[in-house]
Amino acid sequence: MEITITSRETIKPLFPTPDEHKFFQLSLFDQLQLTTYLPMVLFYPNKEGLMEPPHICAQLKQSLSETLSIFYPVAGRRKDQTFITCNDEGAVFLEAKVNHDMVEFLTPPRLEFLNKLLPCEPNKMHSDGEALPQVLVQVNVFKCGGIALGTCNLHTLLDGCSGSLFQTSWAAICRGNKEQVSSPDFTSGSSFFPPLNHLSLHDQNNEGSSAQKKCTTRRFVFDAESINTLRDDGNETSKPLTRYEALAAFIWKHMTLACKMECEDNSTRPTLAIHVVDMRRRIGEPFSKYTIGNILWTVMVYCETLNADTSVRYLVSIAREKFGKLSKELFLRVKSDPNILGSTQCVDLPQGIETRSPIPIVLTSWCGLNFSELDFGWGKPLWIGVRGGDQECLPNVAVIMETDAGMEAWLTMEMQHIHNLEKDMEFLRLALPNPSVSNISF
């Protein structure tokens, strides 16, 4: 399968950014993010043969230019640890041709080629000093006329909620519904959590880079029946399990077991689930879904003795205990004294945990971000891809999203660990490895 780049250009804002908006102040939590791109590929089939790729590319460019005028920091470049210079340098826009039909790519999805549909290498660590574009786009045209829209958003500015708002606004402008675009909030993040000039981010980024391993990504689908089976495992709790709680606990368990299979001495290692949590609703005002930036928190759930007999019900119960400690008061304490980050006031973990080398599993949810609703004027996406193939990146990361019929999990692990997972019969009893995308019609 060949994917050939046919053009590369920079899309600048339709209108120049006013002088009073030339600098966007990062927040404390923007500063704490690793400098890496978050990927996504949206697949739009040419259902009735009416899609005209040249016209579509022109629409996407024009509407992106208009959107950048509204989201002006997205067209800027990071100046230092505290500011983005809103200098209208723009977003990178690539066009590519794929020498296959979309149906061939999706039955089943060719994950080994998925990263080639993206405009840059996803989840690669970059240094703080690089003047990187905030957004890159790649429009991939299949032989059948279908489109795969690959996007990479720089995590320094755009978390999942911010990225969703940007892309939802872009889609609305592209399909001619500008009245549906709401004004983004660029100030609440840094006013509530001001940046720290003395924060040593370089050491943290270097630490993240050194933690990168040779990894691969696999996709697993869980249908409604499988999700209900997992939720039933928690039926003794006073409160029914949500779909996400049940699946996240199940994935945490089996990713940990896959890592433990490698060596005998690993069997006694504890594990640490790291849940990435959107703080907007938990804090309330001044934050809303329109607040731009990384309004994120990590909830760390420690398990000393996770093994094959550990139940989903138990893992959910200890996670709920940690989530129950999140409060606006905690965030207000961080606001008044950011130096407590990393202290026992914020990280409730056993003392001396670092000497035990717990196996970390990062769990992030795309549920509720409405990526499946992104209609640029030719319908909603048939399917959403994350990333695939082999690459150097942080291991043990799970991205969980909703589908029409259930949920999908994209798991990134070291090679041997993912192979261990693929031999785990209890896991495969409920997880379907990379099935063909359903409801494809051309």
Wavefront OBJ file of the C-alpha trace (Angstrom):
o trace
v 0.000 0.000 0.000
v 1.456 3.331 -1.061
v 0.561 6.681 0.502
v 2.153 9.545 -1.420
v 2.303 13.171 -0.269
v 1.245 15.383 -3.190
v 1.356 18.832 -1.579
v 2.366 20.622 1.605
v 1.453 24.177 2.555
v 0.822 26.404 5.521
v -2.704 27.659 6.214
v -2.678 31.042 7.915
v -5.568 32.764 9.713
v -8.041 34.531 7.442
v -7.617 37.732 9.472
v -4.434 38.849 11.261
v -4.445 38.505 15.032
v -4.915 41.900 16.762
v -1.951 43.247 18.704
v -3.763 42.843 22.027
v -3.891 39.073 21.417
v -0.285 38.584 20.318
v 0.651 36.567 23.400
v -1.230 33.615 24.856
v -0.229 32.738 28.397
v 0.092 29.041 29.154
v -1.302 27.637 32.379
v 0.521 25.591 34.990
v -0.996 22.411 33.550
v -0.032 23.390 30.005
v 3.546 23.649 31.280
v 3.385 20.164 32.746
v 2.406 18.482 29.473
v 5.001 16.611 27.484
v 5.642 18.195 24.100
v 3.954 15.605 21.913
v 1.205 15.380 19.300
v -2.152 13.692 19.867
v -3.275 11.869 16.692
v -6.615 11.002 15.113
v -7.758 9.815 11.673
v -11.371 10.322 10.533
v -12.598 8.132 7.659
v -15.280 9.541 5.325
v -16.389 7.137 2.560
v -17.483 8.317 -0.872
v -20.868 6.694 -0.371
v -22.654 7.821 -3.516
v -19.676 8.804 -5.620
v -20.466 12.489 -5.118
v -17.375 13.533 -3.158
v -14.952 15.645 -5.193
v -11.537 15.589 -3.460
v -10.212 18.851 -5.006
v -13.348 20.707 -3.888
v -13.184 19.093 -0.449
v -9.537 20.113 0.031
v -10.360 23.684 -0.960
v -13.263 23.736 1.522
v -11.080 22.361 4.304
v -8.343 24.933 3.696
v -10.703 27.903 3.565
v -12.634 26.849 6.660
v -9.408 26.048 8.539
v -8.176 29.567 7.785
v -11.407 31.018 9.198
v -11.203 28.767 12.257
v -7.625 29.833 12.985
v -8.778 33.462 13.117
v -11.115 32.481 15.962
v -8.657 30.107 17.675
v -5.703 32.438 17.143
v -3.250 30.712 19.571
v -3.539 27.570 17.424
v -1.855 29.493 14.588
v 1.008 30.579 16.859
v 4.237 29.051 18.103
v 5.466 28.491 21.620
v 7.855 31.285 22.657
v 9.113 29.900 25.958
v 7.850 27.989 28.981
v 5.104 30.508 29.672
v 3.838 31.945 26.370
v 2.689 31.130 22.858
v 3.416 33.910 20.382
v 0.265 34.383 18.301
v 2.214 35.312 15.179
v -0.147 33.791 12.583
v 2.422 31.269 11.364
v -0.499 28.951 10.786
v -1.240 25.235 10.576
v 0.508 22.703 8.337
v -1.751 21.188 5.650
v -0.730 18.154 3.598
v -2.512 16.302 0.807
v -1.826 12.667 -0.045
v -3.012 9.928 -2.383
v -3.614 6.313 -1.359
v -3.334 3.695 -4.100
v -6.111 1.524 -2.614
v -9.835 1.818 -2.019
v -11.006 2.636 1.492
v -12.826 -0.690 1.802
v -9.486 -2.482 1.352
v -7.962 -0.364 4.101
v -10.771 -1.043 6.584
v -11.505 -4.774 6.149
v -9.853 -5.159 8.577
v -8.136 -1.828 9.346
v -4.525 -1.808 8.190
v -3.102 -0.522 11.440
v 0.470 -0.892 10.212
v -0.207 1.894 7.684
v -2.337 4.126 9.911
v 0.505 6.433 10.960
v 1.206 7.202 7.299
v -2.224 8.850 7.151
v -1.055 11.299 9.837
v 0.851 14.540 9.103
v 3.581 13.807 11.653
v 4.834 11.013 13.859
v 2.277 10.668 16.671
v 3.228 10.736 20.354
v 6.906 11.407 19.631
v 8.614 13.502 22.308
v 9.927 16.918 21.246
v 12.126 19.335 23.152
v 10.621 22.435 24.755
v 12.715 24.720 22.570
v 11.231 23.637 19.245
v 8.900 26.152 17.559
v 6.313 23.566 16.596
v 2.987 24.101 14.825
v 0.030 23.578 17.133
v -1.993 21.687 14.510
v -1.081 19.625 11.450
v -3.577 18.171 8.967
v -3.252 15.529 6.254
v -6.050 14.884 3.742
v -5.682 11.382 2.300
v -7.632 10.621 -0.889
v -8.342 6.951 -1.649
v -8.824 5.550 -5.158
v -12.571 5.351 -4.505
v -12.724 9.077 -3.696
v -13.131 8.524 0.039
v -11.241 10.778 2.441
v -9.216 10.020 5.566
v -8.589 13.211 7.525
v -5.525 12.824 9.737
v -4.909 15.444 12.425
v -2.199 15.953 15.040
v -2.768 18.448 17.870
v 0.120 19.618 20.043
v -0.624 18.655 23.648
v 0.990 21.840 24.996
v -2.155 23.769 24.060
v -4.913 21.307 23.207
v -6.150 18.557 25.485
v -8.958 16.273 24.312
v -11.747 18.722 25.176
v -9.935 21.700 23.591
v -9.104 19.667 20.497
v -12.729 18.585 20.189
v -13.914 22.201 20.422
v -11.432 23.303 17.759
v -12.369 20.524 15.354
v -16.102 20.859 16.003
v -15.839 24.570 15.171
v -13.789 23.842 12.051
v -16.367 21.291 10.896
v -19.275 23.693 11.486
v -17.585 26.451 9.466
v -16.708 23.997 6.693
v -20.316 22.841 6.269
v -21.641 26.400 6.380
v -22.988 26.540 9.943
v -20.894 29.378 11.377
v -23.715 30.305 13.742
v -23.018 27.054 15.641
v -19.491 28.165 16.560
v -19.118 29.369 20.154
v -16.387 31.715 21.312
v -13.504 29.858 22.967
v -12.304 30.887 26.427
v -8.568 31.577 26.288
v -8.051 33.159 29.713
v -9.547 30.987 32.467
v -6.823 28.334 32.387
v -3.884 30.664 33.019
v -5.798 33.015 35.326
v -6.880 30.136 37.588
v -3.609 28.184 37.316
v -0.887 30.751 36.433
v 2.358 29.417 34.964
v 5.489 29.115 37.076
v 8.661 30.733 35.780
v 10.881 28.490 37.898
v 9.245 25.201 36.941
v 11.899 22.791 35.632
v 10.074 21.321 32.670
v 13.145 20.218 30.774
v 13.962 17.529 33.332
v 10.412 16.220 33.163
v 10.446 16.109 29.367
v 13.825 14.410 29.336
v 12.499 11.870 31.805
v 9.547 11.234 29.497
v 11.865 10.802 26.524
v 14.039 8.296 28.383
v 10.924 6.268 29.243
v 10.153 5.695 25.570
v 10.327 2.100 24.366
v 9.907 0.256 21.092
v 6.148 -0.188 21.108
v 3.290 -1.270 18.917
v -0.412 -0.432 19.004
v -3.328 -2.848 18.823
v -7.064 -2.210 18.547
v -9.627 -4.267 20.458
v -13.404 -3.993 20.147
v -15.860 -4.788 22.945
v -19.483 -5.241 21.912
v -22.464 -4.415 24.123
v -22.697 -7.983 25.422
v -19.049 -7.985 26.492
v -19.430 -4.630 28.235
v -22.523 -5.882 30.081
v -20.594 -8.975 31.163
v -17.925 -6.741 32.684
v -20.511 -4.549 34.373
v -22.171 -7.636 35.856
v -18.860 -8.484 37.537
v -19.492 -5.427 39.640
v -23.101 -6.119 40.551
v -22.301 -6.473 44.240
v -21.356 -2.823 44.518
v -23.948 -0.387 45.782
v -23.671 1.679 42.618
v -23.768 0.010 39.185
v -20.566 0.201 37.183
v -20.449 2.547 34.229
v -19.299 1.132 30.909
v -16.046 3.054 31.129
v -15.327 2.030 34.735
v -15.799 -1.638 33.922
v -13.738 -1.609 30.736
v -10.944 0.544 32.190
v -10.571 -1.839 35.143
v -10.569 -4.879 32.841
v -7.905 -3.340 30.606
v -5.801 -2.260 33.600
v -5.867 -5.830 34.899
v -4.908 -7.557 31.668
v -2.287 -5.043 30.539
v -0.635 -5.484 33.933
v -0.753 -9.276 33.678
v 0.766 -9.095 30.192
v 3.661 -7.042 31.566
v 4.136 -9.428 34.495
v 4.441 -12.496 32.260
v 7.852 -11.416 30.980
v 9.929 -12.365 34.038
v 9.290 -14.350 37.200
v 10.392 -11.509 39.468
v 7.763 -9.296 37.855
v 4.971 -11.403 39.329
v 5.244 -9.577 42.651
v 5.454 -6.075 41.198
v 2.568 -3.772 42.122
v 0.721 -1.772 39.501
v -0.403 1.828 39.157
v -3.372 2.903 37.037
v -2.969 6.517 35.908
v -6.344 7.954 34.892
v -6.304 11.200 32.890
v -9.257 13.291 34.092
v -10.861 16.453 32.682
v -11.238 18.938 35.557
v -13.665 21.353 33.883
v -16.889 20.005 35.331
v -15.315 19.083 38.659
v -14.089 22.632 39.255
v -17.022 24.438 37.647
v -16.746 28.189 37.128
v -14.744 29.741 35.590
v -14.185 26.605 33.503
v -16.506 25.253 30.832
v -16.302 23.049 27.755
v -15.186 26.185 25.885
v -12.038 26.643 28.014
v -8.892 26.153 25.926
v -5.818 24.491 27.391
v -4.925 21.451 29.433
v -7.434 21.384 32.270
v -6.343 17.894 33.246
v -5.566 15.956 36.394
v -4.135 12.486 36.900
v -5.759 10.126 39.380
v -3.320 7.423 40.471
v -4.758 4.138 41.712
v -2.295 1.754 43.364
v -2.776 -2.007 43.572
v -0.236 -4.027 45.541
v -1.182 -7.544 44.455
v -2.955 -7.651 41.098
v -3.200 -11.194 39.733
v -5.462 -13.358 37.568
v -7.975 -13.686 40.416
v -8.333 -9.930 40.969
v -11.888 -8.924 40.093
v -13.050 -5.983 38.025
v -15.323 -5.156 40.950
v -12.355 -4.730 43.294
v -10.365 -2.588 40.861
v -13.365 -0.313 40.308
v -13.874 0.028 44.061
v -10.316 1.223 44.735
v -10.508 3.564 41.734
v -13.767 5.056 43.021
v -12.129 5.689 46.377
v -9.413 7.773 44.695
v -11.838 9.591 42.401
v -13.975 10.394 45.436
v -11.140 12.501 46.842
v -11.221 14.880 43.878
v -12.850 18.143 44.868
v -12.851 21.798 43.971
v -11.161 22.434 47.320
v -8.175 20.341 46.221
v -7.811 22.362 43.029
v -8.148 25.615 44.984
v -5.246 24.497 47.191
v -3.156 23.892 44.063
v -4.198 27.327 42.795
v -2.971 28.990 45.990
v 0.196 26.870 46.272
v 1.268 25.045 43.085
v 4.271 23.623 44.942
v 2.029 21.030 46.579
v 1.806 19.226 43.232
v 3.492 15.874 43.731
v 3.075 16.063 47.509
v 0.924 13.711 49.571
v -1.821 16.361 49.471
v -2.232 15.646 45.752
v -0.778 12.184 45.242
v -2.208 9.699 47.735
v 0.213 6.783 47.354
v 2.089 4.539 49.811
v 5.468 5.784 50.972
v 8.450 4.223 49.259
v 6.394 3.202 46.246
v 9.206 4.129 43.849
v 11.407 1.369 45.275
v 8.764 -1.201 44.286
v 8.821 -0.106 40.603
v 5.062 -0.414 40.049
v 3.904 -1.180 36.507
v 2.242 2.032 35.230
v -0.844 1.801 33.004
v -2.140 5.103 31.571
v -5.887 5.152 30.873
v -7.498 7.971 28.921
v -11.085 8.279 27.743
v -12.344 9.828 24.512
v -15.920 9.124 25.590
v -18.094 12.214 25.327
v -15.677 14.170 23.123
v -18.023 13.749 20.128
v -15.335 13.034 17.554
v -17.808 10.649 15.902
v -20.086 13.655 15.222
v -17.521 15.626 13.183
v -19.413 16.456 9.986
v -17.506 18.742 7.607
v -20.331 18.709 5.088
v -20.202 15.153 3.778
v -21.597 13.251 6.751
v -20.216 11.858 9.982
v -17.095 9.693 9.953
v -17.530 6.006 9.293
v -14.699 5.156 11.656
v -12.024 6.811 13.803
v -8.443 5.597 14.023
v -5.862 6.625 16.602
v -2.400 5.362 15.695
v -0.790 2.120 14.586
v 2.384 0.383 13.584
v 5.643 0.258 15.523
v 7.352 3.292 17.006
v 9.378 4.647 19.909
v 6.919 6.041 22.461
v 5.709 5.754 26.033
v 4.445 2.201 26.676
v 1.337 0.970 28.490
v -1.152 3.549 27.240
v -4.841 2.805 26.630
v -7.207 5.084 24.698
v -10.854 4.116 25.170
v -13.698 5.402 23.008
v -17.374 4.732 22.421
v -18.795 3.171 19.257
v -22.349 2.671 18.038
v -22.325 -0.949 19.202
v -19.955 -0.870 22.180
v -16.457 0.438 22.891
v -12.984 0.324 21.359
v -9.635 0.256 23.139
v -6.359 1.217 21.477
v -3.515 -0.284 23.499
v 0.132 0.701 23.079
v 2.661 -1.636 24.696
v 6.127 -3.039 24.232
v 6.220 -5.778 21.587
v 6.552 -8.769 23.899
v 3.928 -7.459 26.288
v 1.344 -6.964 23.542
v 2.101 -10.485 22.312
v 1.454 -11.756 25.843
v -1.868 -9.931 25.873
v -2.834 -11.472 22.544
v -2.425 -14.923 24.123
v -4.532 -14.080 27.191
v -7.661 -16.203 26.693
v -9.635 -14.473 29.454
v -8.977 -11.147 27.748
v -9.837 -12.497 24.288
v -13.070 -13.992 25.603
v -14.459 -10.437 25.596
v -12.070 -8.496 23.333
v -12.254 -8.837 19.553
v -8.856 -8.045 17.963
v -9.116 -5.466 15.175
v -12.297 -6.579 13.392
v -13.349 -5.121 10.050
v -15.195 -1.828 10.220
v -18.901 -2.577 9.915
v -21.501 -0.833 7.768
v -19.121 -0.017 4.922
v -21.108 0.844 1.825
v -19.868 2.550 -1.321
l 1 2 3 4 5 6 7 8 9 10 11 12 13 14 15 16 17 18 19 20 21 22 23 24 25 26 27 28 29 30 31 32 33 34 35 36 37 38 39 40 41 42 43 44 45 46 47 48 49 50 51 52 53 54 55 56 57 58 59 60 61 62 63 64 65 66 67 68 69 70 71 72 73 74 75 76 77 78 79 80 81 82 83 84 85 86 87 88 89 90 91 92 93 94 95 96 97 98 99 100 101 102 103 104 105 106 107 108 109 110 111 112 113 114 115 116 117 118 119 120 121 122 123 124 125 126 127 128 129 130 131 132 133 134 135 136 137 138 139 140 141 142 143 144 145 146 147 148 149 150 151 152 153 154 155 156 157 158 159 160 161 162 163 164 165 166 167 168 169 170 171 172 173 174 175 176 177 178 179 180 181 182 183 184 185 186 187 188 189 190 191 192 193 194 195 196 197 198 199 200 201 202 203 204 205 206 207 208 209 210 211 212 213 214 215 216 217 218 219 220 221 222 223 224 225 226 227 228 229 230 231 232 233 234 235 236 237 238 239 240 241 242 243 244 245 246 247 248 249 250 251 252 253 254 255 256 257 258 259 260 261 262 263 264 265 266 267 268 269 270 271 272 273 274 275 276 277 278 279 280 281 282 283 284 285 286 287 288 289 290 291 292 293 294 295 296 297 298 299 300 301 302 303 304 305 306 307 308 309 310 311 312 313 314 315 316 317 318 319 320 321 322 323 324 325 326 327 328 329 330 331 332 333 334 335 336 337 338 339 340 341 342 343 344 345 346 347 348 349 350 351 352 353 354 355 356 357 358 359 360 361 362 363 364 365 366 367 368 369 370 371 372 373 374 375 376 377 378 379 380 381 382 383 384 385 386 387 388 389 390 391 392 393 394 395 396 397 398 399 400 401 402 403 404 405 406 407 408 409 410 411 412 413 414 415 416 417 418 419 420 421 422 423 424 425 426 427 428 429 430 431 432 433 434 435 436 437 438 439 440 441 442
